């Protein structure tokens, strides 16, 4: 039994936005349904979060046939004042790699420098 089960708590350290961003870092061509499943949210919520992240400059998306390909802006700063000046790139590289994401782009990879 892990700590979450013992305390009955269901909160996580990352928000839905963070989970979605990490999942896209792992797999830049993931479908919304797969992103939602990995993040533990509904497809509708995942779509809304992707739109938020795009509007805030954290990612861009482009149609590639029937799929969508995401490009992360790893040079974007965190939004909260307590992380002012910290870039999301190192955070994404760490979490995407930690989870064994086979699709994770290295910090300097062109996939995420845009």
For each residue, the residues with C-beta under 8 A, 3 or more apart:
1: 5 6
2: 5 6
3: 6 7
4: 7 9 10
5: 1 2 8
6: 1 2 3
7: 3 4
8: 5
9: 4
10: 4
11:
12: 19
13:
14: 17 18 19 22
15: 18 19
16: 19 20 39 41 45 49
17: 14 20 21 49 52 53
18: 14 15 21 22
19: 12 14 15 16 22 23 38 39 40 41
20: 16 17 23 24 35 39 41 46 49 50 53
21: 17 18 24 25 53 58 59 72 88 92
22: 14 18 19 25 26 92 95 96 99
23: 19 20 26 27 30 34 35 38 39
24: 20 21 27 28 30 35 50 59 70 72
25: 21 22 28 72 92 93 95 96 101 104 105 112
26: 22 23 30 38 96 99 101 102 103 104
27: 23 24 30 34 101 103
28: 24 25 69 70 71 72 103 105 111
29: 64 67 68 69 70 103
30: 23 24 26 27 34 35 38 70
31: 34 35 67 68
32: 35 36 43 46 47 50 68
33: 36 37 43
34: 23 27 30 31 37 38
35: 20 23 24 30 31 32 38 39 46 50
36: 32 33 39 41 42 43 45 46
37: 33 34 40
38: 19 23 26 30 34 35
39: 16 19 20 23 35 36 46
40: 19 37
41: 16 19 20 36 45 46 49
42: 36 45 46
43: 32 33 36 46 47
44: 47 48
45: 16 36 41 42 48 49
46: 20 32 35 36 39 41 42 43 49 50
47: 32 43 44 50 51
48: 44 45 51 52
49: 16 17 20 41 45 46 52 53
50: 20 24 32 35 46 47 53 54 59 61 70
51: 47 48 54 55
52: 17 48 49 55 56
53: 17 20 21 49 50 56 58 59
54: 50 51 57 58 59 60 61
55: 51 52
56: 52 53 76 79
57: 54 73 76
58: 21 53 54 72 73 76 88
59: 21 24 50 53 54 70 71 72 73
60: 54 70 71 73 114
61: 50 54 68 69 70 71
62: 68 69 71
63: 67 68 69
64: 29 67 68 69
65:
66:
67: 29 31 63 64
68: 29 31 32 61 62 63 64
69: 28 29 61 62 63 64
70: 24 28 29 30 50 59 60 61
71: 28 59 60 61 62 111 112 114
72: 21 24 25 28 58 59 88 89 92 105 111 112 114
73: 57 58 59 60 76 88 112 114
74: 87 88 89 92 93 107 112 113
75: 87 89 113
76: 56 57 58 73 87 88
77: 83 84 85 86 87 88
78: 83 84 86 87 88 91
79: 56 83
80: 83 84
81: 84
82:
83: 77 78 79 80 86
84: 77 78 80 81
85: 77
86: 77 78 83 90 91
87: 74 75 76 77 78 90 91
88: 21 58 72 73 74 76 77 78 91 92
89: 72 74 75 92 93 107 112
90: 86 87 93 94 107
91: 78 86 87 88 94 95
92: 21 22 25 72 74 88 89 95 96 112
93: 25 74 89 90 96 97 104 105 106 107
94: 90 91 97 98
95: 22 25 91 92 98 99
96: 22 25 26 92 93 99 101 103 104 105
97: 93 94 100 101 104
98: 94 95
99: 22 26 95 96
100: 97
101: 25 26 27 96 97 104
102: 26
103: 26 27 28 29 96
104: 25 26 93 96 97 101
105: 25 28 72 93 96 109 111 112
106: 93 109
107: 74 89 90 93 112
108: 113
109: 105 106 112 113
110: 113 114
111: 28 71 72 105
112: 25 71 72 73 74 89 92 105 107 109
113: 74 75 108 109 110
114: 60 71 72 73 110
